[in-house]
Amino acid sequence: MQPLARTRTVSLRPADPSYPEALHSKGVQGLVEVRATLGADGKPSDLMVLNSSRSQALDDAGLALVTRLQFAVKAPAEGASSPAIPNATQVVVPVEFLRDSLGTLSKKTCAEFGVDVAYHRATFPEQQVGDMSVIKMTIGAMVLGGFQRTGPSPLVALAKKSKSAARDIAEACATSPERLFLEQFKELMDKSPG
């Protein structure tokens, strides 16, 4: 069996037509890994889900997307008897469906975050709210912003405050769904002991 090559992650947001509105509006998000065989022309075939997103609809959307992709096939080196990517090369294409981006965090409401939390808890019961991609993205933005303002030394305290806020954000947003998620998160960080 040929070794599997990994492609870069295809990351989709709600504006992309490959991410069905009926899914992202319900907080359905995740990562599906699709295995495909590449023909000499770079077209994928024999697709299958290697690792599921835990949503059949997202898995199906990932399969449909990969079916439409065209992969670059390298021309054979001069004098070589076979192409650089031979026929029937196996690849893994990670397809990530995310409701949020750094550009949308400032507009996200606590009510929208509540939808994400409900889906995450139902689909990934073994995980914590702090494991959600929107939380990791928010903490990354906070730490990066803190680093740019203060340098590396206060980052440990900032990281601790972020973890504390991540632990409490679901409950805080549930009591104030009209608030903006990012404002609520920042407020929790400010209240947290460093």
JONORLIN-V267567 format. One record per pair of residues at least 12 apart in sequence whose ideal C-beta (glycine too) atoms are under 8 Angstrom apart, sorted by the first residue. I is the first residue (numbers start at 1). J is the second residue. If there is no record, write none. Layout:
I&J ; I&J
This chain:
1&90 ; 2&88 ; 2&89 ; 2&90 ; 3&90 ; 4&35 ; 4&90 ; 4&91 ; 4&92 ; 5&89 ; 5&90 ; 5&91 ; 5&92 ; 6&91 ; 6&92 ; 6&94 ; 7&71 ; 7&91 ; 7&92 ; 7&93 ; 7&94 ; 9&31 ; 9&94 ; 9&95 ; 9&96 ; 10&65 ; 10&66 ; 10&69 ; 10&93 ; 10&94 ; 10&95 ; 10&96 ; 11&96 ; 11&98 ; 12&65 ; 12&95 ; 12&96 ; 12&97 ; 12&98 ; 13&98 ; 13&99 ; 13&100 ; 13&101 ; 13&104 ; 14&99 ; 18&61 ; 18&64 ; 18&65 ; 19&61 ; 19&97 ; 20&57 ; 20&61 ; 22&57 ; 23&55 ; 23&57 ; 23&58 ; 23&61 ; 23&97 ; 24&97 ; 24&99 ; 25&115 ; 26&115 ; 26&119 ; 27&99 ; 27&115 ; 27&116 ; 27&117 ; 27&118 ; 27&119 ; 27&120 ; 28&55 ; 28&57 ; 28&58 ; 28&97 ; 28&119 ; 29&58 ; 29&97 ; 29&98 ; 29&99 ; 29&116 ; 29&119 ; 29&133 ; 30&53 ; 30&54 ; 30&55 ; 30&58 ; 30&96 ; 30&97 ; 30&123 ; 31&51 ; 31&53 ; 31&94 ; 31&95 ; 31&96 ; 31&97 ; 32&49 ; 32&51 ; 32&52 ; 32&53 ; 32&58 ; 32&59 ; 32&62 ; 32&63 ; 32&94 ; 32&95 ; 32&97 ; 33&49 ; 33&50 ; 33&51 ; 33&92 ; 33&93 ; 33&94 ; 33&95 ; 34&47 ; 34&48 ; 34&49 ; 34&50 ; 34&62 ; 34&63 ; 34&66 ; 34&92 ; 34&93 ; 34&94 ; 34&95 ; 35&47 ; 35&48 ; 35&49 ; 35&50 ; 35&90 ; 35&91 ; 35&92 ; 35&93 ; 36&66 ; 36&90 ; 36&91 ; 36&93 ; 37&88 ; 37&89 ; 37&90 ; 37&91 ; 38&71 ; 38&73 ; 38&85 ; 38&87 ; 38&88 ; 38&89 ; 38&90 ; 38&91 ; 39&87 ; 39&88 ; 40&73 ; 40&83 ; 40&86 ; 40&87 ; 41&73 ; 42&70 ; 42&71 ; 42&72 ; 42&73 ; 42&85 ; 43&70 ; 43&71 ; 44&66 ; 44&67 ; 44&69 ; 44&71 ; 44&91 ; 44&93 ; 47&63 ; 47&66 ; 47&67 ; 49&62 ; 49&63 ; 50&92 ; 53&97 ; 54&123 ; 54&124 ; 55&123 ; 58&97 ; 61&95 ; 61&97 ; 62&93 ; 62&95 ; 62&97 ; 65&95 ; 66&93 ; 66&95 ; 69&93 ; 71&85 ; 71&91 ; 73&85 ; 98&133 ; 98&134 ; 99&112 ; 99&116 ; 99&134 ; 100&133 ; 100&134 ; 100&137 ; 101&137 ; 102&137 ; 102&141 ; 105&134 ; 105&137 ; 105&138 ; 105&141 ; 105&181 ; 105&182 ; 106&180 ; 106&182 ; 107&180 ; 108&134 ; 108&180 ; 108&181 ; 108&182 ; 109&177 ; 109&178 ; 109&179 ; 109&180 ; 109&181 ; 110&172 ; 110&173 ; 110&174 ; 110&176 ; 110&177 ; 110&178 ; 110&179 ; 110&180 ; 110&181 ; 110&184 ; 111&173 ; 111&177 ; 111&178 ; 112&181 ; 113&134 ; 113&169 ; 113&170 ; 113&173 ; 113&181 ; 114&170 ; 114&173 ; 114&174 ; 114&177 ; 116&132 ; 116&134 ; 117&129 ; 117&132 ; 117&170 ; 117&173 ; 120&132 ; 128&167 ; 129&166 ; 129&167 ; 129&169 ; 129&170 ; 130&163 ; 130&166 ; 130&167 ; 134&181 ; 135&166 ; 135&169 ; 138&162 ; 138&166 ; 138&181 ; 138&182 ; 138&185 ; 139&159 ; 139&162 ; 139&163 ; 139&166 ; 142&158 ; 142&162 ; 142&185 ; 142&186 ; 142&189 ; 143&155 ; 143&158 ; 143&159 ; 143&162 ; 146&158 ; 157&194 ; 158&189 ; 158&194 ; 160&192 ; 160&194 ; 161&189 ; 161&190 ; 161&192 ; 161&193 ; 161&194 ; 162&189 ; 164&188 ; 164&189 ; 164&192 ; 164&193 ; 165&185 ; 165&186 ; 165&188 ; 165&189 ; 165&192 ; 168&188 ; 169&181 ; 169&184 ; 169&185 ; 169&188 ; 172&184 ; 172&187 ; 172&188
